Amino acid sequence: MNSIIQFIRSLILAAIILGATGTLVEATGIVGKEAAKAHQRGGISFRWLNRQLVGK
């Protein structure tokens, strides 16, 4: 009985890891596309970026 529970736990853990990995890959792709668009428009101002991050 313990081995069945451990097997189910390992399946759930594997599913969570695969889901997280897929999400990270998708997010990386989205960020890459947005970076390419920003580069084509001439880049971004670091002054503007700092204001967005700091909130001033």
Secondary structure in CASP SS format (residue, H / E / C, confidence):
PFRMAT SS
TARGET T0000
AUTHOR 0000-0000-0000
METHOD secondary structure of the structure
MODEL  1
M C 1.00
N H 1.00
S H 1.00
I H 1.00
I H 1.00
Q H 1.00
F H 1.00
I H 1.00
R H 1.00
S H 1.00
L H 1.00
I H 1.00
L H 1.00
A H 1.00
A H 1.00
I H 1.00
I H 1.00
L H 1.00
G H 1.00
A H 1.00
T H 1.00
G H 1.00
T H 1.00
L H 1.00
V H 1.00
E H 1.00
A H 1.00
T H 1.00
G H 1.00
I H 1.00
V H 1.00
G H 1.00
K H 1.00
E H 1.00
A H 1.00
A H 1.00
K H 1.00
A H 1.00
H H 1.00
Q H 1.00
R C 1.00
G C 1.00
G C 1.00
I C 1.00
S C 1.00
F H 1.00
R H 1.00
W H 1.00
L H 1.00
N H 1.00
R H 1.00
Q H 1.00
L H 1.00
V H 1.00
G C 1.00
K C 1.00
END
